Amino acid sequence: MTQQPQAKYRHDYRAPDYQITDIDLTFDLDAQKTVVTAVSQAVRHGASDAPLCLNGEDLKLVSVHINDEPWTAWKEEEGALVISNLPERFTLKIINEISPAANTALEGLYQSGDALCTQCEAEGFRHITYYLDRPDVLARFTTKIIADKTKYPFLLSNGNRVAQGELENGRHWVQWQDPFPKPCYLFALVAGDFDVLRDTFTTRSGREVALELYVDRGNLDRAPWAMTSLKNSMKWDEERFGLEYDLDIYMIVAVDFFNMGAMENKGLNIFNSKYVLARTDTATDKDYLDIERVIGHEYFHNWTGNRVTCRDWFQLSLKEGLTVFRDQEFSSDLGSRAVNRINNVRTMRGLQFAEDASPMAHPIRPDMVIEMNNFYTLTVYEKGAEVIRMIHTLLGEENFQKGMQLYFERHDGSA
C-alpha cells in the first residue's frame, strides 16, 4: 500500500543527531546502471543510543561498512536506511546502484538527451545515495566520475578539477574537489558531449577564474550573451556587494530536459537551455533580459544560498527572496531602474496578489508543508524579495550593505 504523504511542520525542527563533515563520492557511470560509492566522515551530536537515519529513495543497496568493517546493524525502511550501534566518530561507506535512464522523476541523477545530469534541490540527493538529505548538514565533497570516454567526454562536478586519467576499455575518470562545506542539495554531476565556450574573469584581488559554458553540439553561436551576462554578474557583485568568487572555475551547463529554470549548484550551474541560448535573429529583447537576470540570479546564490544556506526548507525565502532582490538590483543597475521596477510590480500585482487571494495563500516562511517542491512560489520568491526591499528602503543602501557584511561574517559556511 502506498504511504500517504505526511505534513511537516516548521516548529518540529530538530538539529540532526549526526553531522557529516566530509564525503568522498565515486560514480561508475552508465545510463542503465550506475554504481555509487559514498565514503562519509561522520560524528554524533545527539544521544549515545541515537541511530543514524539516512534518506534514500529508489536505491538498490549493495553494502554498508563502518570503519572498513562490514556492518549488520542496519535496516531499510520506507525512504530511509537506519544504522544502529555506532561509535561517536566513524567512517561510513555505502555502495548502492541507481538507474539514471529509468529515473523519470528528474530528481537525483537522470538522463537528459544523451547526457546525464542531476537535480538535487530540494530533496533529490536521496535518489543518488543514502545520506542526511537536509540543508543543515554541510560537508566538503570530493567526487570521482568514471565513464566511457566516447559517450561522455566531459565529466563535471562541483569545485575544482584536481585529477584526471585514462583507463582501459576506452574509459576515463575525473576527480573534483569542493573545499567549501555545502548541503547535498547543491551537489551536481554532468556527463556528456558538448560544445564549450571558454573565457576568463579576473577578480578584484587578481585571481583568474576560468569560465566554461557547456551547450549542446551546434549551439555555440547562441552562447556568447550568457557568457557576457556571467562576467557582468561577477563584476557587479564585487562592486555593489563586495563579494568575490571563491573557486578557480565557474561552469554553466545548458540542457533541454530540466525541471527548474536553473540551479545554483556550487561552481556548476545547470540551466534550462531557454535561459542560456539566444541569437539576435531569433530571440526577443525579453529573452536577452531574462538570460541576463537568471544567469545573475544563480551566480548571486554563490554567497546568498551557497556560502550561507538555510537551516531547513521553511526558511527558503531567506536565500530565494534575498537573491531575487539582488538580481532585481542587478537588472536595475545595468538597465532601466524604472522599467525594471514597473515589471516587478506588475508581477506582484498580477500574479503574486492572485496567489495571496487564493486557497494556495501562504506566508513567505510557511508553517506547514507536505511536498517541498510546491513551495517554490511567487510568494517565497517575489514577495520575499519585496520584504528584503522594504528593509533596504528603511535602512538605506549604506546601512543595508553594512548589515549584509555582518550577515556574511556571522553565518559564512553555516545554515
NUZAMAR-645252 format. One record per residue (C-alpha): residue in one letter; residue number from 1; z, x negated, y. Coordinates in Angstrom, 1 decimal. Example, Ala and Ser with C-alpha at 12.3 -4.5 7.8 and 13.67 -1.06 7.14 Angstrom:
2
+---+-----+--------+--------+--------+
: r :   k :     pz :     px :     py :
+---+-----+--------+--------+--------+
: A :   1 :    7.8 :  -12.3 :   -4.5 :
: S :   2 :    7.1 :  -13.7 :   -1.1 :
+---+-----+--------+--------+--------+
This chain:
415
+---+-----+--------+--------+--------+
: r :   k :     pz :     px :     py :
+---+-----+--------+--------+--------+
: M :   1 :    0.0 :    0.0 :    0.0 :
: T :   2 :   -0.9 :   -1.3 :    3.5 :
: Q :   3 :    2.1 :   -2.1 :    5.6 :
: Q :   4 :    2.4 :   -0.1 :    8.8 :
: P :   5 :    2.2 :   -2.3 :   12.0 :
: Q :   6 :    5.7 :   -2.9 :   13.3 :
: A :   7 :    6.6 :   -2.8 :   17.0 :
: K :   8 :    8.1 :   -5.9 :   18.5 :
: Y :   9 :   10.5 :   -5.8 :   21.5 :
: R :  10 :   10.9 :   -8.3 :   24.3 :
: H :  11 :   14.7 :   -8.1 :   24.2 :
: D :  12 :   14.7 :   -9.1 :   20.5 :
: Y :  13 :   13.6 :  -12.6 :   21.3 :
: R :  14 :   15.4 :  -15.3 :   19.4 :
: A :  15 :   14.8 :  -19.1 :   19.6 :
: P :  16 :   13.4 :  -20.4 :   16.3 :
: D :  17 :   15.7 :  -21.8 :   13.7 :
: Y :  18 :   13.4 :  -24.8 :   13.3 :
: Q :  19 :   11.2 :  -26.9 :   15.6 :
: I :  20 :    8.1 :  -28.8 :   14.6 :
: T :  21 :    7.7 :  -31.9 :   16.7 :
: D :  22 :    4.5 :  -33.4 :   15.2 :
: I :  23 :    1.8 :  -32.1 :   12.9 :
: D :  24 :   -0.9 :  -34.0 :   11.1 :
: L :  25 :   -3.8 :  -31.8 :   10.0 :
: T :  26 :   -6.7 :  -32.8 :    7.7 :
: F :  27 :   -9.7 :  -30.4 :    7.2 :
: D :  28 :  -12.1 :  -30.9 :    4.3 :
: L :  29 :  -14.7 :  -28.6 :    5.9 :
: D :  30 :  -17.1 :  -26.3 :    4.1 :
: A :  31 :  -18.1 :  -22.9 :    5.2 :
: Q :  32 :  -17.3 :  -21.3 :    1.8 :
: K :  33 :  -14.1 :  -23.2 :    1.1 :
: T :  34 :  -12.1 :  -25.4 :    3.5 :
: V :  35 :   -9.1 :  -27.3 :    2.2 :
: V :  36 :   -6.4 :  -27.7 :    4.9 :
: T :  37 :   -3.6 :  -30.3 :    4.6 :
: A :  38 :   -0.8 :  -29.9 :    7.1 :
: V :  39 :    2.0 :  -32.5 :    7.3 :
: S :  40 :    4.7 :  -31.5 :    9.8 :
: Q :  41 :    7.8 :  -33.2 :   11.1 :
: A :  42 :   10.5 :  -30.5 :   11.3 :
: V :  43 :   14.1 :  -30.3 :   12.5 :
: R :  44 :   16.6 :  -27.5 :   12.0 :
: H :  45 :   18.2 :  -25.9 :   15.1 :
: G :  46 :   19.7 :  -22.8 :   13.5 :
: A :  47 :   22.4 :  -22.2 :   10.9 :
: S :  48 :   22.5 :  -24.7 :    8.0 :
: D :  49 :   21.5 :  -22.0 :    5.5 :
: A :  50 :   18.6 :  -20.6 :    7.6 :
: P :  51 :   15.3 :  -20.6 :    5.6 :
: L :  52 :   12.1 :  -21.7 :    7.3 :
: C :  53 :    9.8 :  -18.7 :    7.7 :
: L :  54 :    6.2 :  -19.7 :    8.3 :
: N :  55 :    3.5 :  -17.3 :    9.3 :
: G :  56 :    0.3 :  -17.1 :    7.2 :
: E :  57 :   -2.5 :  -14.7 :    6.7 :
: D :  58 :   -5.4 :  -14.7 :    4.2 :
: L :  59 :   -4.4 :  -18.2 :    2.9 :
: K :  60 :   -4.6 :  -19.5 :   -0.7 :
: L :  61 :   -1.6 :  -21.7 :   -1.1 :
: V :  62 :   -2.1 :  -24.8 :   -3.3 :
: S :  63 :    1.2 :  -26.8 :   -2.9 :
: V :  64 :    4.4 :  -27.3 :   -0.9 :
: H :  65 :    6.1 :  -30.7 :   -0.6 :
: I :  66 :    9.3 :  -31.7 :    1.2 :
: N :  67 :    9.8 :  -35.4 :    1.9 :
: D :  68 :    6.9 :  -36.1 :   -0.6 :
: E :  69 :    8.7 :  -34.2 :   -3.4 :
: P :  70 :    7.2 :  -31.1 :   -4.9 :
: W :  71 :    9.3 :  -28.1 :   -3.7 :
: T :  72 :   10.0 :  -25.0 :   -5.7 :
: A :  73 :   12.5 :  -23.2 :   -3.4 :
: W :  74 :    9.9 :  -21.0 :   -1.7 :
: K :  75 :    8.4 :  -17.6 :   -1.9 :
: E :  76 :    5.4 :  -15.8 :   -0.4 :
: E :  77 :    6.0 :  -12.6 :    1.4 :
: E :  78 :    3.7 :  -10.3 :    3.4 :
: G :  79 :    2.3 :  -12.6 :    6.1 :
: A :  80 :    4.9 :  -15.3 :    5.5 :
: L :  81 :    5.9 :  -18.3 :    3.4 :
: V :  82 :    9.7 :  -18.6 :    3.2 :
: I :  83 :   11.1 :  -22.0 :    2.3 :
: S :  84 :   14.8 :  -22.5 :    1.4 :
: N :  85 :   17.5 :  -25.2 :    0.8 :
: L :  86 :   16.1 :  -27.5 :    3.4 :
: P :  87 :   17.7 :  -30.7 :    4.9 :
: E :  88 :   18.3 :  -30.9 :    8.6 :
: R :  89 :   15.2 :  -33.2 :    9.2 :
: F :  90 :   12.3 :  -33.3 :    6.8 :
: T :  91 :    8.5 :  -33.8 :    6.4 :
: L :  92 :    6.8 :  -30.7 :    5.2 :
: K :  93 :    3.4 :  -31.0 :    3.5 :
: I :  94 :    1.4 :  -27.8 :    2.8 :
: I :  95 :   -2.0 :  -27.7 :    1.2 :
: N :  96 :   -4.0 :  -24.4 :    1.3 :
: E :  97 :   -7.5 :  -23.1 :    1.1 :
: I :  98 :   -9.4 :  -20.9 :    3.5 :
: S :  99 :  -13.0 :  -19.5 :    3.7 :
: P : 100 :  -14.5 :  -19.6 :    7.2 :
: A : 101 :  -17.6 :  -17.7 :    6.1 :
: A : 102 :  -15.6 :  -14.8 :    4.7 :
: N : 103 :  -13.4 :  -14.7 :    7.9 :
: T : 104 :  -14.9 :  -11.7 :    9.8 :
: A : 105 :  -11.8 :  -11.2 :   12.0 :
: L : 106 :  -12.9 :  -14.1 :   14.2 :
: E : 107 :   -9.3 :  -15.3 :   14.3 :
: G : 108 :   -8.5 :  -18.8 :   12.9 :
: L : 109 :  -11.4 :  -20.8 :   11.6 :
: Y : 110 :  -14.6 :  -18.8 :   11.3 :
: Q : 111 :  -18.4 :  -19.2 :   11.1 :
: S : 112 :  -20.4 :  -18.7 :   14.3 :
: G : 113 :  -24.1 :  -19.0 :   13.5 :
: D : 114 :  -24.5 :  -22.4 :   11.8 :
: A : 115 :  -21.3 :  -23.8 :   13.4 :
: L : 116 :  -17.6 :  -23.5 :   12.5 :
: C : 117 :  -15.2 :  -22.8 :   15.3 :
: T : 118 :  -11.7 :  -21.5 :   15.9 :
: Q : 119 :   -9.8 :  -18.9 :   18.0 :
: C : 120 :   -6.0 :  -19.1 :   17.8 :
: E : 121 :   -4.7 :  -17.1 :   20.7 :
: A : 122 :   -2.6 :  -15.1 :   20.3 :
: E : 123 :   -1.8 :  -15.3 :   16.6 :
: G : 124 :   -4.8 :  -16.9 :   15.0 :
: F : 125 :   -3.4 :  -20.2 :   13.8 :
: R : 126 :   -1.7 :  -18.3 :   10.9 :
: H : 127 :   -5.2 :  -17.8 :    9.5 :
: I : 128 :   -5.6 :  -21.6 :    9.2 :
: T : 129 :   -2.3 :  -22.7 :    7.6 :
: Y : 130 :    1.3 :  -21.7 :    7.2 :
: Y : 131 :    3.1 :  -22.6 :   10.5 :
: L : 132 :    5.6 :  -21.3 :   13.1 :
: D : 133 :    2.9 :  -19.4 :   14.9 :
: R : 134 :    4.7 :  -18.7 :   18.2 :
: P : 135 :    4.2 :  -20.2 :   21.7 :
: D : 136 :    7.8 :  -21.7 :   22.0 :
: V : 137 :    7.1 :  -24.2 :   19.2 :
: L : 138 :    5.4 :  -27.2 :   20.8 :
: A : 139 :    4.2 :  -30.1 :   18.6 :
: R : 140 :    1.9 :  -33.2 :   19.0 :
: F : 141 :   -1.2 :  -32.6 :   17.0 :
: T : 142 :   -3.3 :  -35.2 :   15.1 :
: T : 143 :   -6.4 :  -33.7 :   13.5 :
: K : 144 :   -8.8 :  -35.3 :   11.0 :
: I : 145 :  -12.0 :  -33.5 :   10.2 :
: I : 146 :  -14.2 :  -34.4 :    7.1 :
: A : 147 :  -17.6 :  -32.7 :    6.7 :
: D : 148 :  -21.2 :  -33.0 :    5.8 :
: K : 149 :  -22.9 :  -35.1 :    8.5 :
: T : 150 :  -26.3 :  -33.4 :    8.3 :
: K : 151 :  -24.8 :  -29.9 :    8.6 :
: Y : 152 :  -22.0 :  -30.8 :   11.0 :
: P : 153 :  -22.9 :  -34.0 :   13.0 :
: F : 154 :  -20.3 :  -33.1 :   15.7 :
: L : 155 :  -16.7 :  -32.8 :   14.7 :
: L : 156 :  -14.5 :  -31.8 :   17.6 :
: S : 157 :  -10.8 :  -31.1 :   18.2 :
: N : 158 :   -8.0 :  -31.4 :   20.8 :
: G : 159 :   -7.1 :  -34.6 :   22.6 :
: N : 160 :   -8.8 :  -38.0 :   22.5 :
: R : 161 :  -11.1 :  -39.2 :   19.7 :
: V : 162 :   -9.1 :  -42.1 :   18.1 :
: A : 163 :  -11.1 :  -43.0 :   15.0 :
: Q : 164 :  -14.2 :  -42.1 :   13.0 :
: G : 165 :  -16.1 :  -43.3 :    9.9 :
: E : 166 :  -18.7 :  -42.7 :    7.2 :
: L : 167 :  -18.1 :  -41.5 :    3.7 :
: E : 168 :  -20.2 :  -41.3 :    0.6 :
: N : 169 :  -22.5 :  -38.3 :   -0.3 :
: G : 170 :  -23.6 :  -38.0 :    3.4 :
: R : 171 :  -20.2 :  -37.1 :    4.7 :
: H : 172 :  -18.3 :  -38.4 :    7.7 :
: W : 173 :  -14.9 :  -38.0 :    9.4 :
: V : 174 :  -13.5 :  -38.0 :   12.9 :
: Q : 175 :   -9.8 :  -38.2 :   13.9 :
: W : 176 :   -8.4 :  -36.6 :   17.2 :
: Q : 177 :   -5.0 :  -37.1 :   18.7 :
: D : 178 :   -3.5 :  -35.0 :   21.4 :
: P : 179 :   -0.5 :  -36.8 :   23.0 :
: F : 180 :    0.8 :  -33.7 :   24.7 :
: P : 181 :    3.0 :  -31.2 :   22.8 :
: K : 182 :    1.4 :  -27.8 :   22.6 :
: P : 183 :    1.9 :  -24.5 :   20.8 :
: C : 184 :   -0.5 :  -23.8 :   18.0 :
: Y : 185 :   -2.4 :  -21.1 :   19.9 :
: L : 186 :   -4.0 :  -24.0 :   21.8 :
: F : 187 :   -5.3 :  -25.7 :   18.7 :
: A : 188 :   -9.1 :  -25.9 :   18.4 :
: L : 189 :  -11.7 :  -27.2 :   16.0 :
: V : 190 :  -15.5 :  -27.1 :   16.3 :
: A : 191 :  -18.1 :  -28.4 :   13.8 :
: G : 192 :  -21.8 :  -28.1 :   14.2 :
: D : 193 :  -25.1 :  -29.4 :   15.6 :
: F : 194 :  -25.5 :  -29.1 :   19.3 :
: D : 195 :  -27.3 :  -30.4 :   22.4 :
: V : 196 :  -24.9 :  -32.3 :   24.6 :
: L : 197 :  -24.8 :  -32.6 :   28.4 :
: R : 198 :  -22.7 :  -35.6 :   29.4 :
: D : 199 :  -21.1 :  -36.6 :   32.7 :
: T : 200 :  -18.0 :  -38.3 :   34.1 :
: F : 201 :  -15.3 :  -37.4 :   36.6 :
: T : 202 :  -13.1 :  -40.0 :   38.4 :
: T : 203 :   -9.7 :  -38.6 :   39.1 :
: R : 204 :   -7.9 :  -39.3 :   42.3 :
: S : 205 :   -5.8 :  -42.0 :   40.6 :
: G : 206 :   -9.0 :  -43.8 :   39.5 :
: R : 207 :   -9.2 :  -42.7 :   35.8 :
: E : 208 :  -12.6 :  -42.0 :   34.5 :
: V : 209 :  -12.8 :  -38.8 :   32.4 :
: A : 210 :  -15.7 :  -38.2 :   30.0 :
: L : 211 :  -17.1 :  -34.6 :   30.4 :
: E : 212 :  -19.1 :  -33.2 :   27.5 :
: L : 213 :  -20.8 :  -29.8 :   27.3 :
: Y : 214 :  -22.0 :  -28.6 :   23.9 :
: V : 215 :  -24.7 :  -25.9 :   23.7 :
: D : 216 :  -27.0 :  -24.6 :   21.0 :
: R : 217 :  -30.2 :  -26.6 :   20.5 :
: G : 218 :  -32.7 :  -25.8 :   23.1 :
: N : 219 :  -30.3 :  -24.5 :   25.8 :
: L : 220 :  -29.6 :  -27.8 :   27.6 :
: D : 221 :  -31.7 :  -26.7 :   30.6 :
: R : 222 :  -29.2 :  -23.9 :   31.2 :
: A : 223 :  -26.1 :  -26.0 :   31.2 :
: P : 224 :  -26.0 :  -28.1 :   34.5 :
: W : 225 :  -24.4 :  -25.3 :   36.6 :
: A : 226 :  -21.4 :  -25.1 :   34.2 :
: M : 227 :  -21.0 :  -28.9 :   34.5 :
: T : 228 :  -21.2 :  -28.7 :   38.3 :
: S : 229 :  -18.6 :  -25.9 :   38.2 :
: L : 230 :  -16.3 :  -28.0 :   36.0 :
: K : 231 :  -16.4 :  -31.0 :   38.3 :
: N : 232 :  -15.8 :  -28.7 :   41.3 :
: S : 233 :  -12.7 :  -27.2 :   39.5 :
: M : 234 :  -11.3 :  -30.7 :   38.7 :
: K : 235 :  -11.7 :  -31.8 :   42.3 :
: W : 236 :  -10.3 :  -28.5 :   43.8 :
: D : 237 :   -7.2 :  -28.6 :   41.6 :
: E : 238 :   -6.4 :  -32.1 :   42.8 :
: E : 239 :   -6.9 :  -31.3 :   46.4 :
: R : 240 :   -5.3 :  -27.8 :   46.6 :
: F : 241 :   -2.5 :  -28.1 :   43.9 :
: G : 242 :   -2.2 :  -31.9 :   43.5 :
: L : 243 :   -2.9 :  -31.5 :   39.7 :
: E : 244 :   -4.9 :  -34.2 :   37.9 :
: Y : 245 :   -6.5 :  -34.0 :   34.5 :
: D : 246 :   -4.5 :  -35.8 :   31.8 :
: L : 247 :   -6.8 :  -36.7 :   28.9 :
: D : 248 :   -9.7 :  -39.2 :   28.5 :
: I : 249 :  -12.2 :  -36.4 :   27.7 :
: Y : 250 :  -12.8 :  -32.8 :   28.5 :
: M : 251 :  -15.2 :  -30.8 :   26.3 :
: I : 252 :  -16.6 :  -27.3 :   26.5 :
: V : 253 :  -18.5 :  -25.7 :   23.6 :
: A : 254 :  -20.6 :  -22.6 :   24.1 :
: V : 255 :  -21.0 :  -20.3 :   21.1 :
: D : 256 :  -22.7 :  -16.9 :   20.8 :
: F : 257 :  -20.1 :  -15.3 :   18.5 :
: F : 258 :  -16.8 :  -15.4 :   20.3 :
: N : 259 :  -14.4 :  -12.5 :   20.7 :
: M : 260 :  -12.9 :  -13.7 :   24.0 :
: G : 261 :  -14.8 :  -14.6 :   27.2 :
: A : 262 :  -13.4 :  -18.1 :   26.9 :
: M : 263 :  -10.4 :  -20.0 :   25.6 :
: E : 264 :   -8.4 :  -22.8 :   27.2 :
: N : 265 :   -7.6 :  -24.9 :   24.1 :
: K : 266 :   -6.3 :  -28.3 :   25.2 :
: G : 267 :   -9.2 :  -30.6 :   26.0 :
: L : 268 :  -11.7 :  -28.5 :   24.0 :
: N : 269 :  -12.5 :  -25.2 :   25.7 :
: I : 270 :  -14.6 :  -22.7 :   23.6 :
: F : 271 :  -16.7 :  -20.3 :   25.6 :
: N : 272 :  -18.9 :  -17.3 :   25.0 :
: S : 273 :  -22.4 :  -18.5 :   26.0 :
: K : 274 :  -22.5 :  -15.8 :   28.7 :
: Y : 275 :  -20.1 :  -17.9 :   30.8 :
: V : 276 :  -21.8 :  -21.2 :   30.4 :
: L : 277 :  -25.6 :  -20.8 :   30.3 :
: A : 278 :  -27.6 :  -20.0 :   33.4 :
: R : 279 :  -31.1 :  -20.8 :   34.8 :
: T : 280 :  -32.3 :  -19.7 :   38.2 :
: D : 281 :  -35.3 :  -17.7 :   36.9 :
: T : 282 :  -33.2 :  -15.6 :   34.5 :
: A : 283 :  -29.7 :  -15.4 :   36.0 :
: T : 284 :  -28.4 :  -13.4 :   38.9 :
: D : 285 :  -26.1 :  -14.7 :   41.7 :
: K : 286 :  -23.2 :  -12.9 :   40.0 :
: D : 287 :  -24.0 :  -14.7 :   36.7 :
: Y : 288 :  -23.6 :  -18.0 :   38.6 :
: L : 289 :  -20.4 :  -17.0 :   40.3 :
: D : 290 :  -18.9 :  -15.7 :   37.0 :
: I : 291 :  -19.6 :  -19.0 :   35.3 :
: E : 292 :  -18.0 :  -20.9 :   38.2 :
: R : 293 :  -15.0 :  -18.6 :   38.1 :
: V : 294 :  -14.5 :  -18.7 :   34.3 :
: I : 295 :  -15.0 :  -22.4 :   34.0 :
: G : 296 :  -12.4 :  -22.8 :   36.8 :
: H : 297 :  -10.0 :  -20.4 :   35.1 :
: E : 298 :  -10.0 :  -22.2 :   31.8 :
: Y : 299 :   -9.7 :  -25.6 :   33.4 :
: F : 300 :   -6.8 :  -24.5 :   35.6 :
: H : 301 :   -5.0 :  -23.4 :   32.4 :
: N : 302 :   -4.6 :  -27.1 :   31.6 :
: W : 303 :   -1.4 :  -27.0 :   33.8 :
: T : 304 :   -0.7 :  -23.3 :   34.1 :
: G : 305 :   -0.7 :  -22.3 :   30.5 :
: N : 306 :   -1.0 :  -25.6 :   28.5 :
: R : 307 :    1.4 :  -28.1 :   30.1 :
: V : 308 :    3.7 :  -25.2 :   31.0 :
: T : 309 :    3.3 :  -22.4 :   28.4 :
: C : 310 :    5.0 :  -19.1 :   27.8 :
: R : 311 :    8.1 :  -18.6 :   25.7 :
: D : 312 :    6.8 :  -15.5 :   24.0 :
: W : 313 :    3.8 :  -13.2 :   24.3 :
: F : 314 :    5.7 :  -10.8 :   26.5 :
: Q : 315 :    5.5 :  -13.4 :   29.2 :
: L : 316 :    1.7 :  -13.7 :   29.0 :
: S : 317 :    1.2 :  -12.8 :   32.7 :
: L : 318 :    3.2 :  -16.0 :   33.6 :
: K : 319 :    0.2 :  -18.0 :   32.5 :
: E : 320 :   -2.6 :  -15.5 :   33.0 :
: G : 321 :   -1.6 :  -13.8 :   36.2 :
: L : 322 :   -0.9 :  -17.2 :   37.8 :
: T : 323 :   -4.2 :  -18.7 :   36.6 :
: V : 324 :   -6.2 :  -15.7 :   37.8 :
: F : 325 :   -4.6 :  -16.2 :   41.2 :
: R : 326 :   -5.6 :  -19.8 :   41.1 :
: D : 327 :   -9.2 :  -19.0 :   40.0 :
: Q : 328 :   -9.4 :  -16.4 :   42.8 :
: E : 329 :   -8.3 :  -19.0 :   45.4 :
: F : 330 :  -10.9 :  -21.5 :   43.9 :
: S : 331 :  -13.7 :  -19.0 :   44.3 :
: S : 332 :  -12.5 :  -18.1 :   47.8 :
: D : 333 :  -12.3 :  -21.8 :   48.9 :
: L : 334 :  -15.8 :  -22.6 :   47.5 :
: G : 335 :  -17.5 :  -19.3 :   48.6 :
: S : 336 :  -16.7 :  -16.5 :   51.0 :
: R : 337 :  -13.0 :  -15.6 :   51.1 :
: A : 338 :  -13.7 :  -12.1 :   52.5 :
: V : 339 :  -16.3 :  -11.3 :   49.8 :
: N : 340 :  -14.1 :  -12.5 :   47.0 :
: R : 341 :  -11.1 :  -10.6 :   48.3 :
: I : 342 :  -13.1 :   -7.4 :   48.5 :
: N : 343 :  -14.4 :   -7.9 :   44.9 :
: N : 344 :  -10.8 :   -8.5 :   43.7 :
: V : 345 :   -9.5 :   -5.3 :   45.4 :
: R : 346 :  -12.4 :   -3.3 :   44.0 :
: T : 347 :  -11.4 :   -4.4 :   40.5 :
: M : 348 :   -7.8 :   -3.4 :   41.2 :
: R : 349 :   -8.6 :    0.0 :   42.7 :
: G : 350 :  -11.5 :    0.9 :   40.4 :
: L : 351 :  -10.2 :   -0.4 :   37.1 :
: Q : 352 :   -6.6 :   -1.5 :   37.1 :
: F : 353 :   -5.3 :    1.5 :   39.1 :
: A : 354 :   -7.0 :    3.7 :   36.4 :
: E : 355 :   -5.2 :    1.7 :   33.7 :
: D : 356 :   -1.9 :    2.3 :   35.6 :
: A : 357 :   -2.6 :    6.0 :   35.8 :
: S : 358 :   -3.4 :    6.3 :   32.1 :
: P : 359 :   -1.3 :    6.6 :   28.8 :
: M : 360 :   -2.0 :    2.8 :   28.5 :
: A : 361 :    0.1 :    2.0 :   31.6 :
: H : 362 :    2.4 :   -0.9 :   31.2 :
: P : 363 :    4.3 :   -3.5 :   33.4 :
: I : 364 :    2.9 :   -7.0 :   33.8 :
: R : 365 :    5.7 :   -8.1 :   31.5 :
: P : 366 :    5.7 :   -5.5 :   28.7 :
: D : 367 :    8.9 :   -4.5 :   26.8 :
: M : 368 :    7.3 :   -3.5 :   23.5 :
: V : 369 :    4.1 :   -4.4 :   21.7 :
: I : 370 :    2.5 :   -3.5 :   18.3 :
: E : 371 :   -0.7 :   -5.5 :   18.5 :
: M : 372 :   -0.6 :   -8.5 :   20.8 :
: N : 373 :   -4.3 :   -8.8 :   21.2 :
: N : 374 :   -4.3 :   -5.4 :   23.0 :
: F : 375 :   -2.2 :   -6.9 :   25.9 :
: Y : 376 :   -5.0 :   -9.0 :   27.4 :
: T : 377 :   -5.4 :   -6.3 :   30.0 :
: L : 378 :   -6.3 :   -5.8 :   33.7 :
: T : 379 :   -2.6 :   -5.2 :   34.4 :
: V : 380 :   -1.4 :   -8.5 :   32.9 :
: Y : 381 :   -4.3 :  -10.5 :   34.5 :
: E : 382 :   -5.3 :   -8.8 :   37.7 :
: K : 383 :   -2.1 :   -7.1 :   38.7 :
: G : 384 :   -0.2 :  -10.2 :   37.5 :
: A : 385 :   -2.3 :  -12.2 :   40.0 :
: E : 386 :   -1.5 :   -9.8 :   42.8 :
: V : 387 :    2.2 :  -10.3 :   42.2 :
: I : 388 :    1.7 :  -14.1 :   42.5 :
: R : 389 :   -0.4 :  -13.5 :   45.6 :
: M : 390 :    2.4 :  -11.4 :   47.1 :
: I : 391 :    4.8 :  -14.3 :   46.5 :
: H : 392 :    2.2 :  -16.7 :   48.1 :
: T : 393 :    1.9 :  -14.3 :   51.2 :
: L : 394 :    5.7 :  -14.1 :   51.6 :
: L : 395 :    6.3 :  -17.9 :   51.3 :
: G : 396 :    3.1 :  -19.2 :   52.9 :
: E : 397 :    0.9 :  -21.9 :   51.4 :
: E : 398 :    3.2 :  -24.9 :   52.2 :
: N : 399 :    6.3 :  -23.4 :   50.6 :
: F : 400 :    4.3 :  -21.9 :   47.7 :
: Q : 401 :    3.0 :  -25.3 :   46.8 :
: K : 402 :    6.5 :  -26.8 :   47.0 :
: G : 403 :    7.6 :  -24.1 :   44.6 :
: M : 404 :    4.7 :  -24.9 :   42.3 :
: Q : 405 :    5.6 :  -28.6 :   42.3 :
: L : 406 :    9.2 :  -27.7 :   41.4 :
: Y : 407 :    7.9 :  -25.4 :   38.6 :
: F : 408 :    6.0 :  -28.2 :   37.0 :
: E : 409 :    8.8 :  -30.7 :   37.4 :
: R : 410 :   11.3 :  -28.4 :   35.7 :
: H : 411 :    9.1 :  -27.0 :   33.0 :
: D : 412 :    6.3 :  -29.5 :   32.2 :
: G : 413 :    6.0 :  -29.8 :   28.4 :
: S : 414 :    8.0 :  -26.7 :   27.6 :
: A : 415 :    7.7 :  -23.0 :   27.1 :
+---+-----+--------+--------+--------+
